[in-house]
Amino acid sequence: MRHFGHLADDVRSRLFLKQPAAFDRRSDASVLATALGATLYSPATRPTLVADIRKQAARGVVSMVLCLEDAIADHEVPDAEANLVAQLTELWSAGGADAPLLFVRVRTPGQLTDLTRRLGPAVALLTGYVLPKFTEESGGPFLEALTAAEAQSGQRLFAMPVLESPELAHLESRREQLFGIERLLAKHRERILAVRLGVTDLCSAYGLRRSPDLTAYDVALVAGVIADVVNVLGRADGTGHTVTGPVWEYFPVQERMFKPQLRRTPFVEAEPSPVSGRGYPDGLAVRRRIIEHDLDGLLREIELDRANGLLGKTCIHPSHVPAVHALSVVTHEEYSDALDILDRHRDGGGVSRSAYTNKMNEAKPHRAWAERVLLRAEVFGVAREDVSFAELLGAALCG
């Protein structure tokens, strides 16, 4: 699979200076962690799960979570488990070549090992398991169960812990919890693909819910937790993990309270953009579609995710996926800066004016950023110099 692989070859050639590279569930963990992109959640109760997986993969989704936890009611669990096993067995029997990276969100450690046993050879379709309400106390049994599941199945299985417990929300216990989780994850480092943030549960600890006109970073209590999680678990010194962005809860359609904050200029500049012969919309049409689908708030939150050290995002609606992926593409300017910084670092350091003549590139302090940019460039590609975000999003929406 590859990002933007659902687009025609000529469209990708038009958009990308450096094309997104292919990867699969056997790729290196650092590649997979970066490539997660928009991870789409789906309840495991859906009777058309196989068709849903194939449909979303054909639309550009590369990672999905099949949820047995909060997405379904407690009384639905037995039927959801049976449906999940039957559907993944069907997908495995059909070859499963068109499946994205698949994860199962479980409720308990015992459920993890039981599902691995029941899936049999179909467990090879899984990249791993999502571990909810992860704390220092609950995390150990989950990771031990994952180790047992790997031994039982003979398959490499990754964990994605979700940090969403009241112990993290509450100030008096947060520090102890974070450093305890850090020690636990370090013991199982080779099995930790990414750390996910459960902002909905964090908000619930205070009876809060943000509106579609506000990002997670506008909710001070949540922003503080995000900052502390990245501080402890997202360091660039070799001890950190990929931390993914929080879920955007909203999808169309509801009445807006505030005017959209999405500027017209980038979309006007994208006109006209006939990328393909299949009716690619012009820039203003893309902007109109973003506003109609309440995606302008999502775009702002994705930018703030990146600024705060997060990569990828939990998604609950397919309409969110193109926005996450379009904003994950490395711009020509970022790529130019990253190459310049790493070249200078190899030559012993120093500082220089960027090729775009609008910033300072300092080799030593910017090195970690540059390395992350080049890894993102490998899996999401590098846009051509004259290709805007509006064009990337327009192509992804219409692909």
C-alpha positions in Angstrom: 0.0 0.0 0.0 1.0 3.6 -0.3 -0.5 7.0 0.6 -2.4 8.5 -2.3 -2.2 5.1 -4.1 -5.9 5.5 -4.9 -5.0 8.4 -7.3 -4.1 7.8 -10.9 -0.4 7.6 -11.8 -0.6 10.8 -13.9 -2.3 12.7 -11.0 0.4 11.6 -8.5 3.1 12.6 -11.0 1.6 16.0 -11.4 1.4 16.5 -7.6 4.6 15.0 -6.2 8.2 15.8 -6.7 9.0 12.7 -4.6 6.3 10.1 -4.7 5.0 8.4 -1.5 6.9 5.0 -1.0 5.1 1.7 -0.8 5.0 -0.1 2.6 3.2 -3.0 4.2 2.5 -4.5 7.6 6.0 -6.1 7.6 7.8 -2.7 7.1 10.0 -1.2 9.8 8.2 0.1 12.9 9.4 3.7 12.3 7.9 3.7 8.8 4.6 2.2 10.0 4.4 4.7 12.9 4.8 7.6 10.5 2.6 6.0 7.9 -0.5 5.6 10.1 -1.9 8.9 9.0 -5.6 9.2 9.6 -6.5 6.0 11.6 -10.2 5.4 10.9 -12.2 3.7 13.7 -15.1 1.4 12.9 -17.3 -0.5 15.3 -16.7 -4.3 15.1 -20.4 -4.9 15.0 -20.8 -3.8 11.4 -22.2 -6.7 9.4 -20.4 -5.4 6.2 -17.0 -5.0 7.8 -15.1 -6.7 5.0 -16.8 -4.5 2.4 -16.2 -1.4 4.6 -12.5 -2.2 4.9 -12.1 -2.6 1.2 -14.1 0.5 0.4 -12.1 2.7 2.7 -8.8 1.3 1.5 -9.9 2.1 -2.1 -10.5 5.7 -1.0 -7.0 6.1 0.5 -7.3 4.9 4.1 -4.2 3.0 5.1 -4.9 2.3 8.8 -8.1 1.2 10.6 -9.1 0.2 14.1 -11.9 -2.3 14.5 -13.3 -1.3 17.9 -14.6 -3.7 20.6 -14.5 -1.0 23.3 -16.3 2.3 23.6 -17.7 2.2 20.1 -20.1 -0.6 21.1 -22.5 -1.2 24.0 -21.5 -3.7 26.7 -24.2 -6.2 25.8 -22.9 -6.2 22.1 -19.4 -7.5 22.9 -20.0 -11.3 22.3 -21.7 -10.7 19.0 -19.1 -8.1 18.0 -16.3 -10.6 18.7 -18.0 -13.3 16.7 -18.6 -10.9 13.8 -15.0 -9.7 13.9 -13.6 -13.2 13.8 -16.0 -14.2 11.0 -15.3 -11.1 8.9 -11.5 -11.2 9.2 -11.5 -14.9 8.5 -13.5 -14.1 5.3 -11.0 -11.4 4.4 -8.1 -13.7 5.0 -9.6 -16.5 2.9 -10.0 -14.0 0.0 -6.3 -13.1 0.2 -6.6 -9.8 2.1 -4.1 -8.1 -0.3 -6.3 -5.0 -0.4 -6.5 -4.5 3.4 -5.0 -1.5 5.1 -3.0 -1.7 8.4 -5.6 -3.3 10.8 -5.8 -3.0 14.5 -8.3 -4.3 17.0 -9.2 -2.2 20.1 -9.9 -4.6 22.9 -11.3 -4.2 26.4 -9.2 -6.5 28.5 -5.9 -8.5 28.2 -7.8 -11.7 28.2 -9.9 -10.6 25.3 -6.7 -9.9 23.4 -5.3 -13.4 23.8 -8.7 -15.1 23.2 -9.2 -13.2 19.9 -5.7 -14.1 18.7 -6.6 -17.8 19.3 -10.0 -17.5 17.7 -8.6 -15.7 14.6 -6.2 -18.5 13.8 -4.3 -17.8 10.6 -6.4 -14.7 10.0 -4.4 -12.9 12.7 -1.8 -12.3 10.0 -4.1 -9.5 8.8 -3.5 -7.6 12.0 -0.8 -5.1 12.6 -1.6 -5.1 16.3 -4.0 -4.1 19.1 -5.1 -0.8 20.6 -5.0 -0.9 24.4 -7.6 1.4 26.0 -7.5 3.3 29.3 -3.7 2.6 29.5 -2.1 3.3 32.8 1.0 2.1 34.6 -1.2 -0.4 36.5 -3.4 -1.6 33.6 -0.7 -1.5 30.9 1.5 -4.3 32.3 -1.1 -7.1 31.8 -2.0 -5.8 28.4 1.6 -5.9 27.2 2.1 -9.3 28.7 -1.0 -10.5 26.9 0.4 -9.1 23.6 3.7 -10.9 24.2 1.8 -14.1 24.7 -0.3 -13.5 21.6 2.9 -13.0 19.5 4.3 -16.3 20.8 0.9 -18.0 20.3 0.5 -16.8 16.7 4.0 -16.5 15.5 3.1 -13.0 14.1 4.6 -9.7 14.9 2.0 -7.7 16.7 2.3 -4.0 17.8 0.6 -2.2 20.6 -0.9 1.3 20.5 -1.7 2.3 24.1 -4.4 5.0 24.5 -3.8 7.6 27.2 -7.2 8.7 28.3 -7.6 7.8 32.0 -8.6 10.2 34.8 -5.2 9.6 36.4 -3.7 11.5 33.5 -6.3 14.2 33.5 -5.8 15.0 37.2 -2.8 17.1 38.0 -1.8 15.4 41.3 -1.4 12.0 39.6 -0.3 12.9 36.1 3.4 13.2 36.7 3.7 9.8 38.5 1.5 8.1 35.8 3.4 9.5 32.9 6.8 8.5 34.2 5.4 5.1 35.2 4.0 4.6 31.7 7.3 5.7 30.2 9.2 3.1 32.2 6.7 0.4 31.2 6.8 1.3 27.5 10.6 1.3 27.6 10.6 -2.4 28.7 8.4 -3.2 25.6 9.8 -0.7 23.2 10.0 -3.0 20.2 6.2 -3.6 20.5 5.0 0.0 20.9 4.1 1.4 17.5 2.5 4.7 18.6 0.9 6.3 21.7 -2.6 7.5 21.1 -4.5 10.3 23.0 -8.1 9.8 24.1 -9.1 13.4 24.4 -12.9 12.6 24.6 -12.3 10.6 27.8 -9.9 13.3 29.2 -12.6 15.9 28.7 -15.2 13.7 30.4 -13.1 13.8 33.6 -14.3 17.4 33.8 -17.7 17.2 32.1 -16.3 19.0 29.1 -16.9 18.7 25.3 -15.4 21.1 22.8 -17.5 22.5 20.0 -16.6 22.2 16.3 -15.4 25.8 16.4 -12.7 25.0 19.0 -9.7 22.7 18.8 -8.3 20.5 21.6 -5.7 23.2 22.2 -8.4 25.7 23.0 -9.5 23.6 26.0 -6.8 24.5 28.5 -7.1 21.4 30.6 -6.7 19.1 27.6 -3.9 21.2 26.1 -2.0 20.8 29.3 -2.3 17.0 29.2 -1.2 16.9 25.6 1.9 19.0 26.3 2.9 16.8 29.3 2.4 13.6 27.3 4.7 14.9 24.5 7.1 16.2 27.1 7.6 12.7 28.6 6.8 10.3 25.7 7.5 12.2 22.5 11.1 13.2 23.0 13.5 13.3 20.0 16.4 11.8 21.9 15.8 8.2 21.0 13.6 7.4 24.0 10.4 8.9 22.6 7.5 7.4 20.7 5.2 8.6 17.9 2.3 10.4 19.6 -0.9 10.7 17.5 -3.4 13.5 17.4 -6.7 13.4 19.2 -10.0 12.5 17.5 -12.0 15.2 15.7 -15.6 14.4 16.8 -17.6 16.3 14.3 -18.9 15.7 10.8 -21.6 17.3 8.7 -24.0 18.9 9.1 -24.9 21.4 11.8 -25.4 25.2 12.1 -22.2 27.1 12.6 -21.9 29.6 15.4 -18.7 31.3 14.1 -17.6 32.3 10.7 -15.1 29.9 9.1 -11.4 30.8 9.7 -10.2 29.3 6.5 -8.6 32.0 4.3 -9.7 32.3 0.7 -6.2 33.1 -0.7 -4.7 29.6 -0.9 -7.7 28.4 -2.7 -8.0 31.3 -5.1 -4.3 30.7 -6.0 -5.1 27.0 -6.7 -7.5 28.0 -9.5 -7.8 26.5 -12.0 -6.3 23.1 -11.2 -7.4 20.5 -13.8 -5.3 17.7 -12.2 -7.3 14.9 -14.0 -10.0 14.6 -16.6 -12.5 13.4 -13.9 -13.8 16.8 -12.8 -11.2 17.9 -10.3 -12.8 20.9 -8.5 -11.3 24.3 -8.6 -9.8 25.9 -5.5 -12.8 27.8 -4.3 -15.0 24.7 -4.7 -12.6 22.8 -2.5 -12.8 25.6 0.1 -16.6 25.5 -0.1 -16.6 21.7 0.4 -14.3 22.0 3.5 -16.6 24.6 5.1 -19.8 22.6 4.3 -18.3 19.6 5.9 -17.1 21.5 9.0 -13.5 20.6 8.1 -11.9 24.0 8.7 -11.8 23.4 12.4 -10.2 20.0 11.7 -7.6 21.6 9.5 -6.6 24.0 12.2 -6.3 21.3 14.8 -4.1 19.2 12.5 -1.8 22.2 12.1 -1.7 22.6 15.9 -1.1 18.8 16.3 2.0 19.1 14.1 3.2 22.3 15.9 2.9 20.4 19.3 4.8 17.3 18.2 1.9 15.0 17.2 1.7 13.0 14.0 -1.3 11.3 12.5 -4.8 11.4 13.9 -7.7 9.3 15.2 -10.7 9.7 12.8 -14.3 8.6 13.2 -15.5 9.7 9.8 -14.1 9.0 6.3 -14.5 12.7 5.3 -11.6 13.5 7.7 -9.1 11.3 6.1 -8.2 13.4 3.0 -7.5 16.4 5.2 -5.2 14.6 7.5 -3.3 13.1 4.6 -3.1 16.2 2.5 -1.6 18.1 5.5 0.9 15.3 6.1 2.5 15.7 2.7 5.9 17.4 3.0 6.0 20.7 1.2 8.8 21.6 -1.2 10.0 24.2 1.3 10.1 21.8 4.2 12.0 19.3 2.1 14.5 21.9 0.9 15.1 23.0 4.5 15.5 19.5 5.8 18.1 18.5 3.2 20.0 21.7 3.8 20.1 21.2 7.6 21.3 17.6 7.3 23.9 18.5 4.8 25.2 21.2 7.1 25.1 18.8 10.1 27.3 16.3 8.2 29.7 19.1 7.5 30.0 20.0 11.2 27.1 22.3 11.8 26.6 26.0 11.4 23.7 28.2 10.3 22.5 29.5 6.9 19.7 31.3 5.3 17.2 28.9 3.8 16.9 28.4 0.0 13.5 30.2 0.3 15.4 33.1 1.9 12.7 33.4 4.7 14.2 31.7 7.7 17.4 30.6 9.5 18.4 26.9 9.2 20.6 25.9 12.1 22.1 22.5 11.7 22.4 21.2 15.2 19.1 22.3 16.9 17.1 21.6 13.7 18.6 18.2 13.0 15.9 16.1 14.8 13.2 18.1 13.0 14.8 17.5 9.6 15.1 13.8 10.2 11.4 13.6 11.0 10.6 15.5 7.9 12.5 13.1 5.7 10.8 10.1 7.3 7.5 11.8 6.6 8.6 12.5 3.1 9.3 8.8 2.5 5.7 7.7 3.3 3.7 10.8 2.4 5.8 12.2 -0.4 7.0 15.7 -1.3 4.8 18.1 -3.1 6.1 19.9 -6.2 7.1 23.5 -5.7 4.0 24.9 -7.4 1.5 22.5 -5.8 -0.6 23.9 -3.0 -2.4 22.2 -0.1 -5.7 23.0 -1.8 -4.6 20.9 -4.9 -3.5 18.0 -2.7 -6.8 18.1 -0.8 -8.8 18.5 -3.9 -7.2 15.5 -5.5 -7.6 13.4 -2.4 -11.3 14.3 -2.0 -12.0 13.4 -5.6 -9.7 10.4 -6.0 
